Amino acid sequence: MSQQEEKVDVLICGSGSAGLCAAVWLARFGINYKILERRDGPLHVGQADGVQTRTVEIFDSFGIGEELLREAYHVLETAFWEQNVAGGNKDNIKRTSYAPDKETAISHQPHLILNQARLNALMIGLLGDQPPIQYNTEVKTVHVDESADITDLDSYPVRVEAVTADGVSTTYRAKYALGCDGAHSVVRKSLGFKMVGDSTDAVWGVMDVFPLTNFPDIRKKAAINSSLGNLLLIPREGDAMVRFYIELPPGTEAKHVTLEDLQKQAKLIFRPYDMEIADTFWWSAYAIGQRRADYFHKNHRVFLTGDACHTHSPKAGQGMNVSLQDGHNIGWKLGLILNGLGKPKSLLESYVIEREKTATDLIEFDRGFTKLFNTKYRREHGISQEQFAEKFVQAGRYTAGQAIQYDASGVVEIGAKDKELVMNVTVGMRFPSAQVVRFCDARAMQLVNGLPADGQWYLIVFAGDISQKEGKARLEKVSQALDNVVKRFTPASASPDSVIDRVLVIYGNRTEVEQEQIPEFFTPVTGKWHQKNLFKVYADDESYNSGHGHAYETYGVDFEAGALVIVRPDHYVAKVSALDDNIEQSTQKFFDGFLVSTV
């Protein structure tokens, strides 16, 4: 067996959704990273398939939203079915109601279904012509030199031993490592961390099938509560395949379940409708459990993500999505740090604060959500079909991935008067979107589409009506103050919008405002040809073909007072401020907490 050594800034152990999403950020920041994957190639068939609206937003911010939307099944409606007691046969089912799968206010993006393998492929496509993924490589041990200071960016305190399928052993020295290697994580075990939680005696089966049926809602998401068990139906991408999550009878052991058992139970639950299975693409059985790691990091040098630090049932469609969002959270923070732009302590501590809470909240939600699907629990607690449907719909914001709210940290500053400034925006939650009209070309678009995920922070200034003398004067003053802040944290050789970008949203009739009235701060000179960038200014105004977005109303901003909203690279709201004389001092103080000053 040969032995070799290699140095890398970030070593990612596992090429699942968390590892790949982190890699997308690192690639955008130009960081030296490598992914080790024990499989012999990219994922061909993934078990996960539900794509939350939040994940769709993330893909859109990365520039791969169109492909995702084009290829996926769009979940638009949920049908609720229950036992047909009134019809004379309690073992038959009847439809009781429909509900929209997603409230419009939750997100401008839809809930989708697409195989995880395809999602992974879309992210790999962003990693360059030769993605640094080494397949057929198994991680054996992980060790951290605990003497290394968190602020030391020159040392390589993480040592990872790995071996390839053909026996080549390599010692990797890394500044940081990510454990993205699943529920049986070698990284977690090597660090001595444990999964804490519990399991239940409830056993469910899942199968992707090609059905032959006269069930009328076979191409809709459907929750079926029959006298013989529960079933959740999820149509898959394409026109033929569907997924069944099937509650199995009490006393069932997952290891003894057969495909025939699942098919038989599905037939019983769908009565009086015919349900034959032409073919089965994939199936499994599992006992429901919820667990999370007791620690998420080792010395802020090794970080756990995804199933390596939280596991739960699959019915709420959270696993792949929350895992991907773990990688989405840590990736940009490592990018800022390793490019010398960010301070390690505040940024790295925020990952632990934010994602530990997310995992804990997820597990508590999953416990309650899975009980809704437990026939015995519903009977014991007198939960009717109407109450089940109501609770299912109420959980929509969480299952869409839009209920995550981060606590105060080095990168989230919560103020007592935040809601007075921006009533419908919550600091610590993702920045919602609204339609605006781009000032330079009259194009109607979602405001978040003007915030591409390239690693920069965003200063979004709601300036009000600048056609009025008072509004224009205030904007000039605010622009100068923010320009001073941005220059403080932008290297002299860098583009003026590369670390902290700026976006202006004005109110009222845009045709009454001329381009020369826009402060130069919002039209920086950028790009290869050093042109004035005109694509950072928007108006809350009537569009030609898409109506009025009413952005100020949507965000809850008083157009007379205005507001500043600071948005992180991952589109979470970090801070809001009034457009007052204190704006330069408060904004600079906030960024001083985690960005490196150039002066």
C-alpha positions, 0 to 999 in steps of 0.5 A: 500500500502506497502512502502520500500526503496532500494539503488543501484549504477545505476538505469535504468528506462526502458528495451529498447535497450538503457537501456539494452546496458548500463546494458551490460557494467555495468554487465561487470564492476561488478556494482550494478545496477537495471532496472525498467520496466513497462511492465510485461516481456521482449519485445515480438514484437518490432516495430524496425527492422533495425540493422545498421552496427555500431550496428552489430559491437557493438554486435560483440564486446560484443561477440554476433555477430554470433547469430545476423548474423545467425538469421537476414536478410542480406540487400545486395541490394536496388532496385529503382522503379519509375512511368512508364511514357514512358511505356504509363501508369504513374500509373504503376511502373518500375525498374530503377536501383540497388545499393549495400545497403552498400559500402564495405569501410563503414564496414566489417559488413552487414546491417541486419534486426532482430526484436528488441525483439530478439536484446533485448533478446541477450543483456539480455543473457549477464546480468547473470542467474538472470538479475536485471530487475524488471517488472510490475514497473512504475516510478512515480517521479525522484528527484535529490539533487542538493547539491551533488558534481559531484565528490562525489561517496559516496552519493546517490543524486537521489531519484526515486519513483516507484510502482509495479502492485500489489501496492508495492511502493519503494523509490530508492536511486541511485548514477546515474539514466538513463532515458531509458523510451521512447518518453513519458518519466516519467523521462524527465517530472519529471525533467521538461525537454521538447521536442523541435521540430516540426511535419509535415502534412505528414502521413505514414503507416507501416505494417508487412505483408505476401504478395502474389505477383508477384513483382520481388524484394519482397525479396530485399530492394526497394524504390518505387516512384509511381504517387500514392505515395511512398513506402519503402519495407524492407524484414524481417528475415525469408522467408515470412514477409516483411515491407512496409512504405507507404506514405499516401495521403495529408490530411490524419490524422494518428488517422483515418487510418485503416489497409484497407487504408494501404492495398489499398494504397499498391495495388495501388503503386505496379501496375501493379504487384499483391499485396494481403496480406495473413496476417498482423502481425503488423501495425501502422500510424504516422505523421512525426516529429523531436524533441529532449530534451532541456536538456540531464542530471540533475546535471550529475546524471540523464541522458536521452537516446533514445526516451526519448531525441530524436524522428524522423521518422523511415524510416532511421532506426535510432531509435533503433540504436541511442538509443542503442548507447546512452546506449553504450556511457554512460555505460562504462563511469559509469563503470569506474567511479564507479570502482574508475578508472575514473574521473566523471567530464570529463567522464560524461560531454563527454556523454552530449557533444557527444550524444547531438550533435549526436541527433541534427545531427540525427534530421537534417539528418532525416528532409532532408531524409524524404523530399526525400520520400515526393512526393510534395517536390520532385515535387516542387524541381524538384528532379528526380528519378536518383537524389533520388537514388543518394541521397539515396546511399549518405546517406548510411554512415549515415544510417549505423551509421558510420558518427558519429564524436565526437568533442574534449572533455576530452576523445577526443583529436584532433590534427592538424597533426592527418591525417599526422600520420594516413590518413584514421582514424579520431579522434572522429569517430569509429576505422575502421577495416582491416584484419591482421594476428595474429602473434602467430598462423597465423590466419587471422582476423579483427583487431577489433576482437582483441579489445573485449569490456571488458571495457579497453582502447586500445593502438594500436601501428603501429610499422612498420618493426621491422625486421630492426634494426631501427624499433626494437630499436624504438619499444623498446623505445616506449614500455618502455614509454607506459609501464610506462603510463599503470602502472600509471593507473593500480591498483597493484592488477589488471591484467596489461591489465585490464584498458589500453590494448595494441595491436601491428601491425607490417609490412612486412613478419612476418616469419622474426620476432621471438617471442623474438623480441616482447617487453614483454609489448605486451605479458603481463602475464594474466589469471588464470594460469598467462600465457604470453598472445600472442594474442595482436600482429598482422602482416600486411602480406599475410595470407594462405587462406584469402589474404592480408589485407593491413592494413597499407594502409587501415589505411593510416599509413606510415610503416617507421614512424608508429603511435599510435592510442588510442581507447576507450572502445566503439571503438571510436578513442580518440587520435593519436600520433607519435612514438617519444620522446614525446609519454610518456608525451603526452599519460600520460597527455591525460589519466590524464584528466579522469583516476585515477592515482594509484601513 
